[in-house]
Amino acid sequence: MQASIYQRRRLVNSVIMALAWAAALSGILILAIILATLFYKGFSGISLKIFTQTTPAAGEDGGLINAIVGSLIMTGLGTAIGTPIGILAGTYMAEFGRSTRLTLVVRFINDILLSAPSILIGLFVYDVMVTRMHHASAWAGSVALAMLVVPVVVRTTENMLLLVPDSLREAAAAIGSPRWVVIMKVAYRAARAGMITGVLLAVARITGETAPLLFTASNDQFMSTDMSQPMANLPVVIFNFANSAYPEWRQLAWTAALLITLTVLALNIGARTLSTSRSKES
């Protein structure tokens, strides 16, 4: 009797393990096919003109320098706007109002923003900024990206600060340090790697966002650094060029997708490296 039960359990375990391995290998295979296709078609379009020429007119050859610069400007500005707001909100939730009703409300709203489709953020900024300015602009695109940065930074900042032992705060307070010194010199220093990881993950999230920029920043064929006007960016270029009938545009779309993928990959590797170093230090 016991032998039959043991055999049945081993059989069930073997079947489940086989299904788990099959699911894992299927996911890895699909990802490998996607990356192989992207690298094959993307690298074939890499050349000096990608980084020296602007996006071309229909049927012509060109590069992506205006879209690259536009993406860097709006991503950088969005990160610069969203990061301080997220860090301050996360600090309040972890250090000052852990059990207050305001913290519960902010955490609930933040969770909604984390899971909300980015197109909703784009529509909101479109209604608030674009309709009042009567045209798309890089400012509107940056604000939309900043709104995507904030919930990620809030969550990671709060979680990292909550992981800091209270004994460190108590030791700093025992020698007469004011509350702001305890937070700045003790809590932030202990949670620094995790907080930076959160910022990197937020940047990785907004790097390839298309929907918010379609409604806010639109696109521009020429090089422009005027924040009050539409500005070229890689995600919208991919959206516009990918389904084009012109092979030059489709090739540029593949190359732009490769650049975004490599950027996101580098950011994720950096975030993983920081989190690993933090776990080793702790």
N, C-alpha and C positions, 0 to 999 in steps of 0.2 A: 504493500500500500504506500509506504513512505517512498519507495523507489520510483513508483509511477508518478507521485506528486513531484518529486525532484526532477524527473525527466520532463514532465510537462512544463515546469518552471524554466528549465534550461531551454526548452524549445521556444517558449514565449519570449524569453530574454534574447535568444538568437534572432528571432524574427524582428523584434523591436530594434535591436542593434543594426540589423541589416537595413531596415527602413530609415533609421537615422543616418547611417552612412550614405545611403542612396540620396536622401534629401540634401545632405551637406555637399556631396559631390556634384549634384545637379546644380545647386546654387553657385558653386565655384566654377563649374563648366560654363554656365550662362554668363557669369561675370567675366571669365576669361575670353569668351567669344566677343563680348561687347568691347572689352579693352583692346583686344587684338585688332578688331575692325577699326576702332578709333585711332589706335597708334599707326596702323598701316595707312589709312587714308589721311590722317592728320599730318604725319611726318612727311608725307609726299608733297605737301604744300608749304613746308617750312623753307623759307629763303630770306635773304636780306631785305627784300622789298616788303615782307610782312611787317617789318619793324621800321620801315622808312617811308612807305606810301600810305595814302588814305584809302578808304573803301572806294571801289571804282563804280562808274556808271554801268548800266546794263550792257552786258556783252564785252566789257573791257577788263583788263587785268589791273590788279592793284594790291594794296596791303591792308593792314588792320591797325596802323599806328594811332589813328584817331579814336578807334574803339577801345584800344588798350589804354590810352591816356584817360579817356572818359571813364572807363571802369575803375581805374586806379583812383581818380579824383573822387568819384561818388562813393566808392567803397571806403576810402580813407575818411572822407567827411562823415559818412554815415556811422562809421566806427567811432570817430571822435565825438560825435553827438550822443550816440547811444551808450557808450561805455561808462562815462561818468554817472549818467542817470541810473544805469543798472547797478553799478557798484554802490552808489549812495542808497538806493532802495534796498538792495540786499543787505547792506550794513545795518540799516535801521531794523530790518526784520530779524536779523540774527543777534544784534547787540542791544537794542533798546526796547523792541516790542515783540518779544518772542511769543507771548500768549495774548496779546491785545487783539481786540476785534478788528482794528485797522489792518494788522498784519494778516489776519485770516482772509479779509476781503482782498487785499493786494495779492496774496498768494493765489487765491481763486482766480482773479482776473488774469494774473500772470500765466497760470496754467492754460487758460483759454487762449491767450495770445500765442503761447507756445505751439498749440495744436491748430490754430486757425489757418486756413489757406492764405497764402501770401497775396493772392489776388484781392482779397477783402481789404488788406492794408492798402494796396494800390488804389482801389476804388475810394477808400476813405480819404486818402491824400489827394486824389483827383478832385473830389468834391470840395475839400477844404482849401486847397491851394491852387490847383490848375484852373478850375472854373473862375476863381477870383482874379487870377493873373491873366486869364484869357488865352493862355498858351502853355505848353509843356516847358519844363525847365529842369536844369540839373539840381537846383535847390529842392524842388519837389521830389526828385528821385532820391536824393540824399536823405531827406526826411523819411521817405518810405523805407529805405534800407535801415535807418536808425531805429525805426519802430520794430523792425525784425531783430535787431541786435539786442534791444533792451531786455526782453523776457529771458533770453539765453544767459545773459550776464547776471541778471537778477537771481536766477535759479542757482547758477554755479557759485556766485559770491555767497549767497546765504548758506548753501550746503558746505562750502569750504570753511566758512567761519564757524559754523556749528560743530565742525570736527575738531576745532582748536580746543584743547582741554581748558576747563574753567580754572584749573589750578594755576595756569600761566597768567591769567587775568588777575587772579587773587594775589599772586606773588608780586605782580607789578603794582597793584593797588596798595599792597601792604607797605611798600617803600614810599608811598605818598604820591605816586604818579596820578595825574588827573585822567578822567575817562578817555579823553581824546588821545592822550599819549598811549594809553593802554591799547586802544584800537589801532593807532597808526604804527606804533613801534613793536607791539607784541602780536596782536591778532592778524594784522595784515602781513607781517613778516612770516608768520607761521603758515598762512594760507596763500602766500604769494604765488607759488607754482600752480596751484589749482585755479586761482583767479585768472592767471595769464592763460591757462589752458581753456577756460571758459571764453575768454575774449577771442582766442584763436578759432575755437569752434564756431563762434558767432560770425567771424569774418568768413570762415569756410561756408557757412550757410548762405550768406548774402552774395557771395561771389558769383554764383550762377543763377540768381533769381531773375526771372524774365518778366513775370506777370506784373509786379509793381512798377517796373521801369517802362513797360508798354504804355501805362496810363499816365505816367508822371514825367519821365525824361524823354520819351519817344526816341528819335534817332536823328543823326545829322551826318551827311555824306562827307563833310569837310572837317578839318581840325578846328576845334573851338574850345576855349577855356572860359567862356562867358557863362557863369553860373545861372544867369537869368534867361538863358536860351536853351532849346533842346540840345542834348549832347549825345554823341555816339557812345555806344557801350557794347561789349561783346555779347551778352545774352540776347539783346534785341537784334543784333546783326545776325546771329545764328538763326533766330526766329524768322527773319525776313529772307535770308539767303538759302536756308535749307531746302525749301520747296520750290526754289526758282527753276526756271527752264534753262538758265545759263550755267554751263559747267564751271565757269570761273567763280561764280557766286557760291555754288555748292562746295567747291574746293575750299574757299575761304571759310565757309561754315564749319567744315570738318576741322580746319586748322584752329579756328577760334574755340571749338569744343575741346580740342586737345590742350590748348593753353589754359583753359579754365580747369580741366581735369588735373593737369600737372600742378596748378596752384592749390587746388583743394587737397590733393595728395600731399603736397609739401606742408600745408597747414596742419593736416591730421597727423602726419609723422611728427611734426614739432610738438603738437599737443600731447601725443602719446609719449614722446621722450620726456617732456616735462612732468607728466603724471608718474612715469616710471621712476624718474629721479627723486620725486617727492616721496614715493612709497619706500624707496631705499633709504632716504634720509630719516624717515620716521621709524 
